[in-house]
């Protein structure tokens, strides 16, 4: 009696997963650049002001609505602050990025 030995080849799965992760990364970066960041072009100084409040105050919204602060906080995700980067340098970097984006 002969039996066929099946060998498991993980490369197909590894390649599929790698391509899926690269695709997700590419499309999320593209979405951020093409859709999310241009939303800040209407009033970039207001977004920077709110971002500074988020970085410097414990309760930046106080008793106000938190929605504008949540929207501004997305900038921390889209343009992360570097380790030990002073707040003023970070805000200038975000300002420059928004100026390029909004041209």
N, C-alpha and C positions, 0 to 999 in steps of 0.2 A: 504494500500500500504506500503510495507516494502522497506526500502533502506539500502543498505550495507554501513556501515561507513568504509571508508578506513583510516587507521592511518599511518601517515608518520613516518617511522623509520630512523632517521638520522645516526644510528650507522654503517650501511653498507657503506654509503658514507664516513663517518669519517675514518673508517678502511681502505677503499680503498685509500683515499688521504694520510693517514699516511704511508701506505705501499709504495705508489708511491714516496713520499718524502724521505723515508728511502732508497729506491732502488737507487734513483738519487744520494743521498749523498754517499752511498757505492760505486757505480760505478765511480763517479767522483774522490773519494779518491783513489780508486784502479788504475784508469787511471793515476792520477798524480804520484803515486808511481812506477808504472810499465812502463810507457811510457814517461811522460814529464820530470821527474827528471833525468832519465838516460841520457837524451840528454846533460846534463851539465857535464857529466863524461869525455867527450873528452878534455875539457879544463876548469876545474873548477876554476882555478885561474883567468882566463880571465873573467869568469862570475862574480866572486866576485869583481874584479876590476871595471867592468862596474856597478855593483850594488852599490858599494861605490860612484862612480861618480854620479849615479842617486840620491843617498841620500844626497850628499854634495854640488852639483853644481846646479845652477838655470837652465842652458842650457847645460847638460852634452855632448850632441852630437855636439854642436856648428853647424858648417856647414857640418859636416860629415853625412853619412847615419845613420838613426836612428834605422834601423833594429836590430843591435846587442844590442842596449840599450833596445828596446822593449822586446827582448827575455830575457834579464837579468831581466827586470822589472817583468816578470812572477814569479820570485822567491819571490817577495813581496806578491804575491797572494798565492803562494803555501806554503810559510813559512812566515807568517805575523810577522811583528815586534811588540813586546809587547809595551804596553803603558810605556812611560818614559824609554825604554831600550836604553842605549847608543849605538851608531852606531858600535863601536868596539866590544861590546858584541854580538850584533846582527850578525855582519859579522862572528864572531867566531862560533856562533851557527849554522849559515848556512854552514860554512866550515865543521864543524863536521858532520852535517847531510849529506852533499854531500859525505864526506869521507865514511860514513857508507853505503850510497846508492851505491857508485861506487866500493865497494869491490867485 
